[in-house]
Amino acid sequence: MISFIFVATQATAQTRPGGAAPGPTSVGTVTIQTVEVPYIRTLPGRAVAFETGEIRARVSGVVEEILYAAGDKLNPGDPMFKIEDTTYVAAFASAKAALAGALVQRDTAQATVDRYMTLQGSAVSKADLQSAQAAAAAAVASYAAAQAAVDVAQLDLDRTTVRSPIAGVAGISNVSIGALVTANQADALATVTRLDPIYIDVSDSSAGMLRVRAQIDDGSLKLGSKVGVALVLENGETYDGQGTVVVLGNVVSATTGTFDLRVQFDNPKRLILPGQFLRVKLTLGTTSAKLVPQRATGRNSDGTLTVFVAKDGVAKKVALTTSGSQDNAWIVTSGVEDGDLVIVDGLTNLRDGAEVKPVPVTIDADGVVRDTTPETAADTAKPAAPATTGNN
C-alpha cells in the first residue's frame, strides 16, 4: 500500500523576548494537489462454498462401516460409507445365472434357424423357417434383457459403497454404524464441501451503480483494463490474494434495491469459510482527486466536514465535500483548490481568522508529523505517486 506524503509544518507557539505580544502561530500545512487515485467501492459480502455435495445412499441397507473421518480431504470417488451387500451379491449372482441361460437359448435358437435354412424346400417348410427365426429373435431379446439385469445388479452392488462425488472436505457423519438407510432418502448421510477456490457473494445498491455509470459517462472515472478485487477479513486484515469477478448481477431486488455479483478467491489455507461476512474492495479504475489528511479535519455541530486553510497569513475555516477516503486522507470534491495550504498541525485552539505562519514538515506513512529539511521539502513538492487503496 503506497501512502501519500504531505508537506506540513510542526506547530510551535512563538513568543517574543521580554514578554512582548506573541506573533503569528506556526502551523503545519499541506499543499493540495490533484492526483490520480484508484476508484474503489467497498461492499459487503458473504462467503459461499465453491461446491457442496450432499451424500445420499442409492440402495437400501444397514451401514456397516464409515470409511472416513470428519475433516478429511476427499477426492472424487473416495469411499465414505459401506452398506451391507449380502442381498446385492446374491442378486448379482442370480442375474449372471439368468444371463447364462439366456445365452444358451439364444445360441440354440440361432442354430435351429441355420439348420432350417439348409433344409428349406425339402424337409422344412417356409412356415417352419419363419417360426424358427421368430423364436431366435425372441431369444436375442431375452438375452439383452438378461444382460441389462446383470448391469443393474452390478450397479446396485457397486452402490453399496457410497463415494464422494466431488473433491472437498468431509463433514460430520449424520448416521452411525448399524443405521438403516434407504435409497434416495431425503436426509443426507454427510456433506462434502469444496473450499478452494471459494465464492464471495457481494451486494451493491442500484443507486450506487447509477452513480458509477454517471461518472464514467462524464469522464471523471477512467475504467481500468480489468476490475481489481481485494478482500478484507473479519479481523480487518487484507486477504493475501486477488480475486476475479465471476458473475455480474442483472436483476435488482424489489425489496432491498440491490443487485448481486459473485467474485472468486483462491483459498488454499481455508482462511475463508462458507457463511463468513466479509468486505470486498472493487477497484474500477482511477479518478482525479484532491486529498486532504484526515488529521487536519474536524466537524461542525451539524456534521459538516471542515478544515483550516492558511491564506495570506490568516487561518480560514472552509467546509469540504468528500466522496470517500484514501488511506489516511479524505477524497475532496469541493472546498479546496490546487495550491491551497491546509493546516494539519497546530490546530489546538486555532480559530477562524487567527494569524498563522506556515512551516513545512512531512507526514509519514504512519501519520506521524516530522520536520522537513529543505531537501525533503523539494522532494515532497513533486506530484505523489498514485495510491493503490481507498474507498469511494
C-alpha positions in Angstrom: 0.0 0.0 0.0 1.6 3.3 -1.1 0.8 6.3 1.1 0.8 9.9 0.1 3.4 12.2 1.6 2.1 15.6 2.6 4.1 18.8 3.1 3.3 20.1 6.6 4.8 22.2 9.5 5.2 21.4 13.1 3.2 23.9 15.1 5.1 25.7 17.9 3.8 28.8 19.6 6.2 31.7 19.2 6.6 34.5 21.8 8.7 37.5 21.5 11.5 38.1 24.1 10.7 40.1 27.1 7.1 39.1 27.3 6.1 41.0 24.2 2.9 40.2 22.4 3.1 36.8 20.6 3.5 36.8 16.8 1.7 34.5 14.3 1.4 30.9 15.4 3.5 28.4 13.4 1.2 25.8 12.0 1.7 22.7 9.9 0.3 22.8 6.3 0.0 20.6 3.3 0.0 21.8 -0.3 -3.1 20.5 -2.1 -2.5 18.9 -5.4 -4.8 17.0 -7.8 -3.7 13.4 -8.2 -4.9 10.2 -9.8 -6.3 7.8 -7.2 -7.9 4.4 -7.6 -11.7 4.4 -7.6 -12.7 1.7 -5.1 -16.1 0.6 -3.9 -16.1 -1.3 -0.7 -19.1 -3.6 -0.5 -20.4 -6.2 2.0 -20.1 -9.9 1.0 -20.7 -13.4 2.3 -18.6 -16.5 1.6 -20.2 -19.3 -0.3 -18.7 -22.8 -0.9 -17.4 -23.4 -4.4 -19.2 -26.8 -4.4 -21.2 -28.7 -1.9 -22.1 -32.4 -2.3 -24.8 -34.0 -0.1 -24.0 -37.7 0.2 -27.1 -40.0 0.0 -27.4 -43.7 -0.3 -28.7 -45.0 -3.7 -29.5 -48.5 -2.3 -31.2 -49.6 0.9 -29.5 -51.4 3.7 -27.6 -51.2 7.1 -24.5 -49.1 7.4 -21.6 -51.5 8.1 -18.7 -49.1 8.0 -17.9 -45.4 8.0 -14.8 -45.1 5.8 -13.7 -41.5 6.5 -13.1 -39.1 9.4 -14.7 -35.7 9.6 -12.3 -33.1 8.1 -10.6 -35.5 5.7 -9.7 -34.1 2.3 -11.5 -36.3 -0.2 -11.1 -36.7 -4.0 -14.0 -37.7 -6.4 -14.7 -41.4 -5.9 -13.2 -41.8 -2.4 -15.3 -44.2 -0.3 -17.2 -42.8 2.6 -19.8 -45.4 3.7 -20.2 -49.2 3.3 -23.7 -50.6 3.2 -24.4 -54.3 3.9 -24.1 -56.0 0.4 -25.2 -59.6 1.0 -28.5 -59.2 -0.7 -26.9 -57.4 -3.7 -24.2 -60.1 -4.1 -26.9 -62.7 -4.3 -28.9 -60.6 -6.8 -25.9 -60.2 -8.9 -25.2 -63.9 -9.0 -28.8 -64.7 -9.9 -28.7 -62.2 -12.7 -25.5 -63.7 -14.1 -27.1 -67.2 -14.0 -30.1 -65.9 -15.9 -27.8 -64.3 -18.4 -26.0 -67.6 -18.9 -29.4 -69.4 -19.5 -30.5 -66.7 -22.0 -27.2 -67.1 -23.8 -27.8 -70.9 -24.3 -31.4 -70.2 -25.5 -30.1 -67.6 -28.0 -27.4 -69.8 -29.4 -29.8 -72.8 -29.6 -32.5 -70.8 -31.4 -29.9 -69.5 -33.9 -28.6 -73.0 -34.6 -32.2 -74.1 -35.4 -32.6 -71.2 -37.8 -29.3 -72.1 -39.5 -30.3 -75.8 -39.8 -33.8 -74.9 -41.2 -32.1 -72.7 -43.8 -30.2 -75.6 -45.3 -33.3 -77.9 -45.3 -35.8 -75.4 -46.6 -37.8 -76.7 -49.6 -37.2 -80.4 -48.7 -37.8 -81.4 -45.1 -38.6 -77.9 -43.7 -41.4 -75.7 -44.9 -41.2 -71.9 -45.2 -43.6 -71.6 -42.3 -41.3 -73.7 -40.1 -38.4 -71.5 -41.0 -40.3 -68.3 -40.1 -41.3 -69.7 -36.8 -37.7 -70.6 -36.0 -36.5 -67.1 -37.0 -39.1 -65.6 -34.7 -38.0 -67.8 -31.8 -34.4 -66.8 -32.4 -35.3 -63.1 -32.3 -37.2 -63.6 -29.1 -34.1 -65.4 -27.6 -31.9 -62.5 -28.6 -34.3 -60.1 -26.9 -34.3 -62.3 -23.8 -30.5 -62.3 -23.8 -30.4 -58.5 -24.0 -32.8 -58.2 -21.1 -30.7 -60.6 -19.0 -27.6 -58.6 -19.8 -29.4 -55.4 -18.6 -30.4 -57.1 -15.4 -26.8 -58.0 -14.8 -25.8 -54.4 -15.3 -28.4 -53.2 -12.9 -27.4 -55.8 -10.3 -23.7 -54.7 -10.7 -24.7 -51.1 -10.2 -26.6 -51.9 -7.1 -23.7 -53.9 -5.7 -21.3 -51.1 -6.5 -23.5 -48.6 -4.8 -23.2 -50.4 -1.5 -20.0 -48.4 -1.3 -21.1 -44.7 -1.1 -18.4 -42.5 -2.6 -17.7 -38.7 -2.7 -18.9 -37.1 -5.9 -16.6 -34.1 -5.6 -13.2 -33.1 -4.1 -13.5 -31.3 -0.8 -13.5 -31.5 2.9 -15.7 -34.1 4.6 -18.3 -33.1 7.2 -19.5 -34.9 10.2 -21.5 -38.1 9.5 -25.2 -37.9 10.1 -25.6 -41.6 10.6 -23.8 -44.2 12.7 -22.8 -47.8 12.1 -25.9 -50.0 12.2 -28.3 -47.3 10.9 -30.8 -48.4 8.3 -30.7 -46.2 5.2 -33.0 -46.2 2.2 -32.4 -45.5 -1.4 -32.6 -41.7 -2.3 -33.7 -40.8 1.2 -34.3 -37.1 2.0 -31.7 -36.9 4.8 -28.1 -36.8 3.6 -25.6 -39.2 5.2 -22.9 -36.4 5.2 -21.8 -33.4 3.3 -18.6 -32.7 1.3 -17.6 -29.1 0.8 -15.1 -27.7 -1.6 -13.4 -24.7 -0.1 -10.6 -23.9 -2.6 -11.4 -21.8 -4.5 -14.3 -20.1 -2.7 -17.0 -17.7 -3.8 -17.9 -14.3 -2.2 -21.4 -13.1 -3.0 -21.5 -9.3 -2.9 -24.4 -6.8 -2.9 -24.4 -3.3 -4.3 -27.2 -0.8 -4.5 -28.7 0.1 -7.8 -28.3 3.8 -6.8 -24.5 3.2 -6.4 -24.4 1.6 -9.8 -26.1 4.6 -11.4 -23.6 6.9 -9.8 -20.7 4.9 -11.2 -22.2 4.9 -14.7 -22.7 8.7 -14.5 -19.1 9.2 -13.6 -18.0 7.0 -16.4 -20.2 9.0 -18.8 -18.9 12.4 -17.7 -15.3 11.2 -17.8 -14.5 11.7 -14.2 -14.0 7.9 -13.8 -11.5 6.2 -16.1 -12.1 2.5 -16.2 -9.1 0.2 -15.8 -8.3 -2.8 -18.1 -9.9 -5.1 -15.5 -11.6 -4.9 -12.2 -9.3 -5.3 -9.2 -10.8 -7.4 -6.4 -9.4 -7.4 -2.8 -10.9 -8.9 0.3 -10.9 -7.6 3.9 -11.3 -10.3 6.5 -13.5 -10.1 9.7 -10.5 -9.1 11.7 -9.7 -6.1 9.5 -6.7 -7.7 7.7 -6.5 -7.6 3.9 -6.5 -11.1 2.5 -3.4 -12.2 0.6 -4.6 -12.7 -2.9 -6.5 -11.1 -5.7 -10.0 -12.3 -6.7 -11.8 -12.3 -10.0 -15.4 -11.3 -10.9 -17.3 -14.5 -11.9 -20.9 -13.3 -12.3 -22.4 -9.8 -12.6 -25.9 -9.4 -11.4 -28.5 -8.3 -13.9 -31.6 -8.2 -11.6 -32.3 -5.6 -8.9 -34.2 -6.9 -5.8 -37.6 -5.4 -5.4 -37.3 -5.5 -1.6 -33.8 -4.3 -1.0 -33.0 -2.3 -4.1 -29.7 -4.1 -4.5 -28.2 -6.4 -7.1 -25.7 -9.3 -6.5 -22.4 -10.1 -8.1 -20.1 -13.1 -7.3 -16.3 -13.0 -7.0 -13.9 -15.9 -6.6 -10.7 -16.2 -4.5 -8.2 -19.0 -4.1 -8.4 -20.4 -0.6 -5.6 -22.9 -0.1 -5.2 -22.3 3.7 -9.0 -22.4 4.2 -9.0 -19.0 6.0 -12.3 -18.2 4.4 -15.2 -20.4 5.4 -18.8 -20.5 4.0 -21.1 -18.1 5.8 -18.4 -15.6 6.8 -19.3 -11.9 6.3 -16.5 -10.0 4.6 -15.8 -6.8 2.8 -14.9 -6.8 -0.9 -13.0 -3.9 -2.4 -13.6 -3.4 -6.2 -11.1 -1.2 -7.9 -13.0 0.0 -11.0 -10.4 2.5 -12.4 -8.9 5.8 -11.5 -10.3 9.3 -10.8 -8.7 12.7 -10.3 -9.0 13.9 -6.7 -7.7 16.3 -4.1 -6.6 14.5 -0.9 -6.9 16.2 2.5 -5.3 14.4 5.5 -8.0 13.2 7.9 -6.0 14.5 10.9 -6.5 18.1 9.5 -10.3 17.9 9.5 -13.0 18.5 12.1 -16.8 18.6 12.1 -19.3 21.3 12.9 -22.2 20.6 15.1 -24.3 19.8 12.0 -21.8 17.2 10.9 -20.2 19.3 8.1 -16.6 18.3 7.5 -14.3 21.4 7.8 -10.6 22.2 7.5 -8.4 25.3 8.1 -6.6 26.8 5.1 -3.6 29.2 5.6 -4.1 32.1 3.2 -2.3 35.5 3.4 -1.1 34.7 6.9 -4.6 34.0 8.2 -6.3 30.7 9.1 -9.6 30.4 7.2 -12.1 27.7 8.0 -13.7 26.1 5.0 -16.3 23.3 4.5 -15.5 20.2 2.5 -17.4 17.9 0.3 -16.0 14.4 0.1 -16.6 11.2 -1.9 -14.8 8.7 0.3 -11.4 8.1 1.8 -7.9 7.1 0.5 -5.5 5.7 3.1 -5.3 8.5 5.8 -6.9 11.2 3.6 -10.3 12.3 2.5 -11.1 12.4 -1.2 -12.4 16.0 -1.6 -14.6 17.1 -4.4 -15.1 20.8 -3.3 -13.9 23.2 -0.7 -10.2 23.4 -1.5 -8.2 24.0 -4.7 -4.7 23.1 -6.0 -2.0 25.1 -4.2 -4.1 25.7 -1.0 -2.1 25.2 2.2 -4.2 23.1 4.5 -3.3 23.2 8.2 -2.6 19.7 9.6 -0.7 20.6 12.8 -1.1 23.3 15.5 -4.8 23.0 15.4 -5.3 23.2 19.1 -7.3 26.4 20.0 -6.9 27.6 16.4 -9.7 29.9 15.4 -11.0 31.2 12.1 -9.1 34.4 11.3 -6.1 33.8 13.5 -2.7 34.9 12.3 -0.6 31.9 11.3 2.9 31.2 9.8 3.2 28.0 7.6 6.3 25.9 8.2 6.9 22.7 6.1 7.0 19.3 7.7 6.2 15.8 6.4 3.6 13.2 7.3 5.0 9.6 7.0 3.0 6.5 6.2 2.0 6.1 9.8 0.6 9.6 10.0 3.5 11.0 12.2 4.5 14.6 11.6 8.2 15.1 11.0 10.3 18.2 10.5 11.0 18.9 6.8 14.5 19.8 5.6 14.9 21.9 2.5 15.9 18.8 0.6 12.8 16.8 1.6 10.6 19.8 1.1 11.9 19.9 -2.5 11.2 16.2 -2.9 7.7 16.4 -1.5 6.8 19.2 -3.8 6.8 16.7 -6.6 3.5 15.0 -7.5 2.8 12.0 -5.4 2.6 8.6 -6.9 -0.9 7.2 -7.3 -2.1 5.3 -4.3 -3.4 1.7 -4.5 -6.2 1.6 -2.0 -9.1 3.7 -0.9 -12.8 3.9 -0.5 -15.4 5.5 -2.7 
